[in-house]
Amino acid sequence: MDYSQLPMILMFAFGLGLLHSLDADHIMAVSNLASGQSSTKASVTFCLRWALGHGFTLLVIGLLVFAVGISLPVSLSLYAEVAVGLMLVIIGAVVLFDIFRQRAHIHFHQHDGLLEHAHWHSHKKEKSHRHTHTAIFVGVLHGLAGSAPLLAIIPIARTEQPVYAFIYLAVFSLGVLFAMLLFGGLLGVFTKKILSLSESLFRWVRVALGFGAITAGSMLIVEII
């Protein structure tokens, strides 16, 4: 390999990381979970934790493969993909259950003689500790699912310097992190805007996301099986 091309390869890795973060299963899972956050900062933080879980998993697997020489089972990525599909179905179902069955209800009341109208209220208390673990776990699972295809296409994987392949993974993960932080910020702004327009509209947006996660997860499972 011509190592003078290394900067170009690392730029390519960063770009692939940006695109990889926008995979449908990533966006669907993060959108469903992060849309319930209370602020833009919380949404960005959730996406940051997802990206850290994803990147940490890739770096650990890369270290095992390139530095230690451990061969990963071919079925690892396949099982992880099935797990991602199941996770999406569960996330979607939990979001719908959270909206319709347990934690939210509609209050009807009047203000100063005006027409009676409804407000959608949720009495669920934020559980930041649980959210921390959820974000990291989902990121780890996505990292496992995408590890085998990524390792197979690393252009410097078979060099005598495995450190370069490890650097490639690190730069790729930085691309994922950058794109996910941007997505988290946009999602937070979008959520705040929708809530300012109508709480009922926000509820239906989350309903759509929930059904979307179930559909995407089911399609992923069927495709693999």
C-alpha positions in Angstrom: 0.0 0.0 0.0 1.1 3.5 -0.7 1.0 5.3 2.7 1.1 8.7 1.0 -2.6 8.0 0.4 -3.3 7.6 4.1 -4.7 11.1 4.6 -7.1 10.5 1.7 -8.1 7.1 3.1 -8.8 8.6 6.6 -10.9 11.4 5.0 -12.8 8.6 3.3 -13.2 6.8 6.6 -14.7 10.0 8.2 -17.1 10.4 5.3 -18.2 6.8 5.6 -18.8 7.3 9.3 -21.0 10.3 8.5 -23.1 8.2 6.1 -23.1 5.1 8.4 -24.7 7.0 11.2 -27.6 7.8 9.0 -28.5 4.2 8.3 -32.2 3.6 8.6 -32.0 1.3 11.7 -29.8 3.8 13.5 -32.0 6.8 12.8 -35.2 4.9 13.6 -33.9 3.6 17.0 -32.4 7.0 18.1 -35.4 9.0 16.9 -37.8 6.9 18.9 -35.8 7.0 22.0 -34.4 10.6 21.9 -37.7 12.2 20.8 -38.9 11.6 24.3 -36.1 13.7 25.9 -37.0 16.9 27.6 -34.7 19.3 25.9 -32.3 19.7 22.9 -29.4 19.3 25.3 -30.8 16.0 26.5 -31.4 14.8 22.9 -27.8 15.7 21.9 -26.5 13.9 25.0 -28.5 10.8 24.2 -27.1 10.7 20.7 -23.6 11.3 22.1 -23.9 8.3 24.3 -25.2 6.2 21.4 -22.2 7.2 19.3 -19.8 6.4 22.2 -21.3 3.0 22.6 -21.1 2.4 18.9 -17.6 3.6 18.5 -16.3 1.8 21.6 -17.6 -1.5 20.3 -15.9 -1.0 16.9 -12.6 -0.1 18.5 -12.7 -3.1 20.9 -13.5 -5.5 18.0 -10.8 -3.8 15.8 -8.3 -4.2 18.6 -9.1 -7.9 18.9 -9.0 -8.5 15.2 -6.0 -6.4 14.1 -3.8 -6.4 17.2 -4.6 -9.6 19.0 -5.4 -11.6 15.8 -8.7 -13.1 17.1 -11.0 -14.2 14.3 -14.6 -13.2 15.0 -17.4 -15.8 14.3 -19.0 -15.1 10.9 -22.4 -15.5 12.6 -21.7 -12.6 15.0 -22.9 -9.8 12.7 -25.9 -11.9 11.6 -27.1 -12.5 15.1 -26.5 -8.9 16.0 -28.6 -7.8 13.0 -31.4 -10.0 14.1 -31.1 -8.5 17.6 -31.2 -5.0 16.1 -34.4 -5.9 14.3 -36.0 -7.3 17.5 -34.8 -4.2 19.4 -36.5 -1.9 16.9 -39.8 -3.8 17.2 -39.5 -3.6 21.0 -38.6 0.1 21.0 -41.6 0.8 18.8 -43.9 -1.2 20.9 -42.7 0.4 24.1 -43.2 3.9 22.6 -46.8 3.1 21.5 -47.5 1.4 24.9 -46.1 4.5 26.7 -48.3 6.8 24.7 -51.6 4.9 24.7 -51.7 2.7 27.8 -49.7 3.9 30.8 -48.0 7.2 31.1 -50.1 9.7 29.3 -53.7 10.9 29.2 -55.8 13.9 28.0 -57.1 16.6 30.3 -60.1 18.6 29.1 -60.6 22.0 30.7 -61.6 25.6 30.1 -59.8 29.0 30.5 -61.8 32.1 31.3 -65.0 31.0 29.6 -63.3 29.9 26.4 -64.3 26.7 24.6 -63.3 23.5 26.3 -60.1 22.1 24.9 -57.7 19.2 25.5 -54.1 19.1 26.7 -51.9 16.0 26.4 -50.0 15.4 29.6 -47.4 12.9 30.6 -46.7 12.2 34.2 -43.7 10.0 33.5 -40.7 11.2 35.4 -37.4 11.4 33.5 -35.1 8.5 34.3 -31.8 9.8 33.1 -29.8 6.9 34.5 -32.0 4.4 32.5 -31.7 6.6 29.4 -27.9 6.6 29.8 -27.8 2.8 29.8 -30.3 2.5 27.0 -28.4 4.8 24.7 -25.1 3.1 25.2 -26.6 -0.4 24.9 -28.3 0.4 21.6 -25.1 1.9 20.3 -23.1 -1.2 21.3 -25.7 -3.4 19.6 -25.5 -1.4 16.4 -21.7 -1.5 16.6 -21.8 -5.3 16.8 -24.2 -5.5 13.9 -22.0 -3.4 11.6 -18.6 -4.6 12.7 -18.1 -7.5 10.3 -19.0 -5.7 7.1 -16.9 -2.7 8.1 -13.8 -4.7 9.0 -14.1 -6.5 5.6 -13.9 -3.3 3.6 -11.2 -1.5 5.5 -8.6 -0.7 2.8 -5.6 -1.0 5.1 -6.7 -4.0 7.1 -4.1 -6.4 5.7 -1.1 -4.3 6.1 1.8 -5.1 8.4 0.9 -2.1 10.5 -2.5 -2.9 12.2 -2.3 0.4 14.0 -3.4 2.1 10.7 -6.5 -0.1 10.5 -7.2 0.8 14.2 -6.8 4.5 13.3 -9.2 4.0 10.4 -11.8 2.7 12.8 -11.2 5.6 15.2 -11.7 8.2 12.4 -14.7 6.3 11.1 -16.2 6.5 14.7 -15.5 10.2 14.8 -17.5 10.6 11.7 -20.4 8.7 13.3 -20.1 10.9 16.4 -20.1 14.1 14.5 -23.1 13.2 12.4 -25.0 11.9 15.4 -24.4 15.1 17.4 -25.7 17.1 14.5 -28.7 14.8 14.2 -29.4 15.0 18.0 -29.4 18.8 17.8 -31.8 18.9 14.8 -34.0 16.4 16.5 -34.1 18.4 19.7 -35.0 21.6 17.8 -37.7 19.7 15.8 -39.2 18.3 18.9 -39.3 21.7 20.6 -40.9 23.2 17.5 -43.6 20.6 17.2 -44.4 20.9 21.0 -44.7 24.6 20.6 -47.3 24.1 17.8 -49.3 21.3 19.4 -48.8 18.7 22.0 -51.3 16.5 20.2 -49.2 16.8 17.0 -46.1 15.8 18.9 -48.0 12.7 20.2 -48.9 11.6 16.7 -45.3 12.2 15.5 -44.2 9.8 18.1 -46.9 7.3 17.1 -45.6 7.4 13.6 -42.1 6.9 14.8 -43.2 3.9 16.9 -45.0 2.2 14.0 -42.0 3.1 11.8 -39.6 1.3 14.2 -41.8 -1.8 14.3 -42.0 -1.9 10.5 -38.3 -1.4 10.0 -37.4 -4.0 12.6 -39.8 -6.5 11.2 -38.4 -6.0 7.6 -34.9 -6.4 8.9 -35.7 -9.7 10.6 -37.5 -11.0 7.6 -34.7 -10.0 5.3 -32.1 -11.8 7.4 -34.1 -14.9 8.1 
